[in-house]
Amino acid sequence: MGRNYILALVLMVIVIIVWQVASHYMLKNRTVPELEETPTTQEAPTAPGAGEIPIDPTTQATPEGIDTPLSPDLWTAVEESPDDTKVNVQTDNYSIVFNEKLAIAKRWQLNHFPDRTDIANTPLNLIPENALSCLKLQFANSQIQLDALRATWTADKSEIDITNGQDTATLIFTTTIGDKLQVAKQFTFKPDTYFVDMAIAFQNVSDQPLLMGGAELANGYELQWGRGINADLLPHEKRSGKRGRRGKEGAKAYIGEGKPERKLKAEQAMATVLWAGMDSQYFSALMIPDPELAATYKLTETPQANTATDISVTAPTDTASLVLRSFYLEPQQTEMHTFRLYVGPKDDTILKSIETPNAPDNPLRLSKIIDFGFFWFIAWGMLWIFKGLHAVLGNYGLAIILLTALVKLISYPFTRKAHNSMKKMQQLQPQLLELKEKYRDDPQKLNRATMRLYKENGVNPLGGCIPWLPQIPIFWALFALLGSAVELRGAPFLLWIDDLSAPDTLIELPFTIPLLVTEIDAIRLLPIINGLTTWLQQKFVGNMTPTTDNMQAKLMQFMPLIFIFIFYNWASGFVLYWLCNNVFTIAQQYLQNRNATDEEPIATVDTKKRNNARQK
């Protein structure tokens, strides 16, 4: 059992590493009215330098959708500058900075989640420094879009702070686009929530009808978020310049069935989306439209974006957009569209509390943004157990230990049966060697004689594999859980193990040792202790099945050392699980060895007599 067990676990680790490398490679190649009472996919033009497809400034779209010549002199886009006025918003959960002139979000910090690469523990910011499309409007009507690029916005407040007990606060940006359209963006903030309500009002101030859209009625304007979202890096990742395991991150949209997708299928392109936005390992920024708007989804990729210089940005080529249908505005008419913005952790409890704007009974299923992989049902069960144990013990590390013990306890009958099967296999080795010698020239007779010997002695040749089979889904589910469950992000265990989703660091080294499977820039005790327990497990369990394969024997000798390097930069919670699994396996084997004398020995002599009798 021992060698099969350890080799199976090694194969699982190798499969995980290969899968992660392949996934990383594939993902790399992809006067306005008062608003206090808040009740796809055609490419839209933007300014050069904003990372989108530039428009042709020599044409415009009339309300009938017919292009007419425009003067190139009209091309004077408003650009961001360091001197732009900033609007600061403080809530219990958020620290937000808006660029007033562009009416876009430039910084969105989560106050309760520190940046793990910053010694000062500043709040984690989700908006990349160069992102210019976070809550940006882009119009399909090329004339409106040109005018919008040259328009500047004005905020009604320079600062909001509702951390002292205030209920709500509003912030309104207004602008005039051309000489026909006035637009307002109103944000409503609450002190202790992870969502912000947003309303956009469009007013036609001219005496002529105005088409808010282009040639295609399905595309009126876009509400965008991107490019990219800041990654939640670990200290060793920032030092090495290499990111570790990540899932399918970037732009996402959900249409109410299946899973959230980065790209929708052709037949789903015009489907109404429940929400869309950007997704990182533990956090997301999602735009939730009023269902009455029947918004669709558009993914804009920017291949010219530099993806190799900064690992701190996830999906730097992606911009997610809600696409709103075209609509007419009669003279002096106003139309208002409402949205809800969720920017926060991928916490199932919080996500379930978010409601659809103006339609609270419509299920959003925001928890779909949490992806636990193939064994998701086991991962959700484990998370439920973790939360329950944490509520009692107050420590997720102890929860991992108890869960490991529970798994070993449940699998103990299988382990004991496998132990007995392997012990019988050992006792049958002399007879198996005799059969091999006797039928060395007749493989079919050897196979029949071997199976008859197994049957007469009640031995299952595959019995040694039984104990580790139930642990495969546990292994994968915990691996996914530690990489996706925000509850375990920053969760301490004891002493120097202060984050179960990150490698444990006892002492940071002033240098880095590059190796084939990892890089060593700190002294980590958990992987070393885990290597020692793997060696002890070999001593207790590995000698159950002596091998005649010299290569396999040499591999098993180096296995503890190999495990140390494989797990060196893995999440400490996962290494803790493996360590506890080794310790409990050693304890089980010790108890089984003590009870081995009480077991009935195989009647090998009687078996030999029966075999001799058959031959006569």
Secondary structure, DSSP 8 states (H G I E B T S, - for coil): -HHHHHHHHHHHHHHHHHHHHHHHHHHHT------SS--------B-TTTTS-B--TTEEE-TTS-EEE--GGG-------TTS-EEEEE-SSEEEEEETTTTEEEEEEEEEEE-TT-TT--EEE-S-TT---TTEEEESSHHHHHHHHT---EES-SEEE--SS---EEEEEEEEETTTEEEEEEEEE-TT-SEEEEEEEEEE-SSS-EEES-SSTT-SEEEEEES-EE----HHHHHHT------S-EEEEE-SSS--BSS--GGGTT---SEEEEE-SSEEEEEEE-GGG--EEEEEE-TTS--SS-TTEESTTEEEEEEE--EEE-TT-EEEEEEEEEEEE--HHHHHT---TT-TTS---GGGG----TTHHHHHHHHHHHHHHHHHHS-HHHHHHHHHHHHHHHTHHHHHHHHHHHHHHHHTHHHHHHHHHHTTT-HHHHHHHHHHHHHHTT--TTGGGTTTTTHHHHHHHHHHHHHH-GGGTT---BTTB--TTS---SEEEEEEEE-SS-EEEEE-HHHHHHHHHHHHHHHHHGGGS----HHHHHHHHHHHHHHHHHTTTS-HHHHHHHHHHHHHHHHHHHHHHHHGGGS----HHHHHHHHHHHH-
